[in-house]
Amino acid sequence: MPEIEEALQHDPELATACADLLLAQRTLEGLRCEPRPAVSARILEYSRTFPAGS
């Protein structure tokens, strides 16, 4: 990986693009997690308003 580190040190545009990608990856990984318990509770509460099937 020394080649990558060297490229990032000498190319600020590349370094910025990589930083943006890493931030996007972190954000997406955070969104991929299960919903918070409060969100699940609201969804279940809302589902109880649907008419029961016959």
C-alpha positions in Angstrom: 0.0 0.0 0.0 2.9 2.4 0.0 2.1 3.3 -3.6 -1.4 4.3 -2.6 -0.1 6.4 0.3 2.4 8.1 -2.0 -0.2 8.8 -4.6 -2.5 10.4 -2.0 0.3 12.6 -0.7 1.1 13.9 -4.1 -2.4 14.2 -5.6 -4.7 16.4 -3.4 -7.6 15.8 -5.8 -7.3 12.1 -5.4 -7.0 12.4 -1.6 -10.2 14.5 -1.5 -12.1 12.0 -3.7 -10.9 9.1 -1.5 -11.9 11.0 1.7 -15.3 11.7 0.2 -15.7 8.0 -0.6 -14.7 6.9 2.8 -17.2 9.3 4.4 -19.9 8.1 2.1 -19.1 4.5 3.0 -19.3 5.3 6.7 -22.7 6.9 6.2 -24.0 4.0 4.2 -22.8 1.5 6.8 -24.6 3.5 9.5 -27.8 3.4 7.5 -27.5 -0.3 6.9 -27.9 -1.1 10.6 -31.2 -2.2 12.1 -33.6 0.6 12.9 -33.6 2.0 16.4 -36.1 0.3 18.8 -38.3 3.5 18.8 -38.6 3.3 15.0 -39.6 -0.4 15.2 -42.2 0.4 17.9 -43.7 3.2 15.7 -43.9 0.9 12.7 -45.6 -1.8 14.8 -48.0 0.7 16.3 -48.9 2.0 12.9 -49.5 -1.6 11.6 -52.1 -2.1 14.3 -54.3 0.6 12.6 -54.8 -1.7 9.6 -58.0 -3.6 9.5 -57.7 -7.3 10.5 -58.0 -9.8 7.7 -60.9 -12.1 7.6 
